[in-house]
């Protein structure tokens, strides 16, 4: 979680797999106190909107919506793939020649969320392959592997001769920076629009065996 107040960042990024509901409000309380702002003093609230963990993105959306309603603030749903691509482009293992990123985030078993981003001359990232859920073996048709750098959760089908950055750290500040760019374009949304991003074919539900 991160706050920007008068150009200064306050951040508390934690890796709390499946414990978001236990720590998110405590983390917010600490940051608000540290930054010296009121609990209802936000002008905009950003959150990682997925596609990602079904429960995680729903918690993020619910908290963002509640805080925004209390503050009469705007919301900015940030694509998780965009944040991952930006974090990968800033990773110490990346080079200035790395311009195309394929983000890979494990959903379940052999299913992965994929998205593609191209780095522009301005260093901003442009989405060139929309978020989608992929299951099974190596994707074909739409992917030309030469020149792509993978980032995120390495899948078993990733070609051995293609670079992949795993263990990329996506900080809360990165989500905040992407949100600020959206706000500068006057594209913030009302609190009711704080919704997760889902992709076709994705569902947390499983058919019953009996």
C-alpha positions in Angstrom: 0.0 0.0 0.0 1.3 3.5 -0.8 0.2 7.1 -0.4 1.3 10.2 -2.2 0.9 13.4 -0.3 2.2 16.7 -1.8 4.6 14.8 -4.0 6.0 12.7 -1.2 5.5 8.9 -1.2 4.7 6.8 1.9 4.8 3.1 1.2 4.2 -0.2 3.0 4.5 -3.1 0.5 4.1 -6.6 1.9 3.9 -10.0 0.4 1.0 -11.6 2.3 -0.3 -14.5 0.3 -3.9 -15.1 1.1 -3.8 -12.8 4.2 -4.9 -9.6 2.5 -8.1 -9.4 4.5 -6.1 -9.5 7.8 -3.5 -6.8 7.0 -4.9 -4.3 4.5 -6.8 -2.1 6.9 -4.0 -2.1 9.5 -1.6 -1.2 6.7 -3.8 1.7 5.6 -4.2 2.9 9.2 -0.4 3.0 9.7 0.2 4.9 6.4 -2.5 7.4 7.1 -1.0 8.1 10.5 2.5 8.3 9.1 1.5 10.6 6.3 -0.5 12.8 8.7 -3.7 12.8 6.6 -7.3 12.2 7.6 -9.0 8.9 6.9 -11.5 10.6 4.7 -9.0 13.0 3.1 -8.2 11.1 -0.1 -8.7 12.7 -3.6 -8.2 9.4 -5.5 -7.8 5.7 -4.6 -6.1 3.2 -6.9 -6.0 -0.6 -6.6 -4.6 -3.6 -8.5 -7.7 -4.7 -10.3 -6.4 -7.9 -11.9 -6.8 -10.2 -13.6 -5.2 -12.0 -10.7 -6.4 -13.9 -7.6 -10.2 -13.9 -7.5 -10.4 -13.2 -3.8 -7.5 -10.8 -3.8 -8.8 -8.4 -6.4 -12.3 -8.5 -4.9 -10.8 -7.4 -1.5 -8.8 -4.7 -3.2 -11.9 -3.4 -5.1 -14.0 -3.4 -2.0 -11.5 -1.5 0.2 -10.9 1.0 -2.6 -14.6 1.6 -3.1 -15.2 2.0 0.6 -12.3 4.5 1.1 -13.4 6.4 -2.1 -17.0 6.7 -0.9 -15.9 8.0 2.5 -13.7 10.6 0.9 -15.8 11.5 -2.1 -12.8 10.5 -4.1 -12.2 9.1 -7.6 -11.0 5.5 -8.1 -8.5 4.1 -10.6 -8.5 0.4 -11.3 -4.9 -0.5 -12.4 -4.3 -3.6 -14.5 -2.1 -6.0 -12.6 -0.4 -7.0 -15.9 0.5 -3.3 -16.5 2.0 -3.0 -13.0 4.0 -6.2 -13.5 5.3 -5.1 -16.9 6.4 -1.8 -15.5 8.1 -3.5 -12.5 9.9 -5.9 -14.9 11.1 -3.0 -17.1 12.7 -1.4 -14.0 14.2 -4.7 -12.7 17.9 -4.6 -12.4 18.1 -7.7 -14.7 16.4 -5.7 -17.5 18.3 -3.8 -20.1 17.6 -0.7 -22.1 17.1 -3.0 -25.2 14.2 -4.9 -23.6 11.2 -3.4 -25.2 8.5 -6.1 -25.3 7.2 -7.8 -22.2 4.9 -10.8 -21.9 3.5 -10.9 -18.4 2.6 -14.3 -17.0 0.6 -14.7 -13.7 -0.4 -18.1 -12.5 -4.2 -18.5 -12.0 -4.5 -22.2 -11.1 -2.9 -25.5 -12.1 -1.9 -25.1 -15.7 -3.8 -21.8 -16.2 -2.0 -18.5 -16.6 -3.0 -14.9 -17.2 -1.1 -13.5 -20.2 -0.7 -9.9 -21.5 1.8 -8.1 -23.7 3.3 -4.7 -23.4 5.5 -2.6 -25.7 7.9 0.0 -24.3 7.6 3.4 -26.1 10.3 5.9 -26.6 8.9 7.9 -23.7 9.5 4.8 -21.5 5.8 4.4 -21.0 4.3 1.0 -21.7 1.6 0.3 -24.3 -0.6 -2.8 -24.1 -0.3 -4.7 -27.4 -1.8 -8.0 -26.3 -5.0 -7.9 -24.2 -5.2 -9.8 -20.9 -6.3 -13.3 -21.5 -6.4 -16.7 -19.7 -4.3 -19.4 -21.2 -4.4 -23.1 -20.4 -2.4 -26.0 -21.7 0.7 -26.0 -23.8 2.7 -23.3 -25.5 0.5 -20.6 -27.0 0.7 -20.3 -30.8 -0.9 -18.1 -33.4 -0.8 -14.6 -31.9 2.6 -15.0 -30.2 5.9 -14.4 -32.1 8.4 -15.4 -29.4 11.5 -13.7 -30.8 12.1 -10.5 -29.0 9.7 -11.1 -26.1 10.9 -11.1 -22.5 8.7 -13.0 -20.1 8.0 -11.7 -16.6 6.1 -13.1 -13.6 5.4 -16.8 -12.9 7.5 -18.9 -15.3 5.2 -21.5 -16.9 6.5 -25.0 -17.8 6.0 -24.3 -21.5 8.2 -21.3 -21.6 10.9 -21.8 -24.3 14.4 -22.5 -22.8 16.0 -20.1 -25.2 13.8 -17.1 -24.3 14.6 -14.8 -21.4 12.3 -14.8 -18.4 12.4 -12.6 -15.3 10.9 -14.3 -12.3 10.5 -13.0 -8.8 9.7 -9.5 -10.1 8.6 -7.3 -7.2 5.6 -5.2 -7.9 5.4 -2.4 -5.3 2.3 -0.5 -4.3 4.1 2.7 -5.5 4.1 1.3 -9.1 0.4 0.9 -8.9 0.1 4.5 -7.6 2.3 5.9 -10.4 0.2 4.2 -13.1 -2.9 5.6 -11.4 -1.5 9.2 -11.3 -0.9 9.0 -15.1 -4.6 8.1 -15.5 -5.7 11.0 -13.3 -3.5 13.4 -15.2 -5.6 12.4 -18.3 -8.8 13.2 -16.3 -9.8 9.5 -16.5 -10.6 8.8 -12.9 -13.8 7.0 -12.2 -16.6 7.3 -9.6 -16.4 4.9 -6.5 -19.1 2.6 -7.9 -16.8 1.8 -10.8 -14.2 0.2 -8.5 -14.6 -3.3 -10.1 -12.1 -6.1 -10.7 -11.0 -6.9 -14.2 -12.0 -10.3 -15.4 -11.1 -12.1 -18.6 -13.1 -14.5 -20.8 -13.1 -18.1 -19.6 -12.0 -17.3 -16.1 -14.1 -18.5 -13.1 -13.2 -19.4 -9.5 -16.0 -22.0 -9.5 -15.6 -25.7 -10.3 -18.2 -28.1 -11.5 -19.4 -30.6 -8.9 -18.4 -34.3 -9.3 -21.7 -35.5 -8.2 
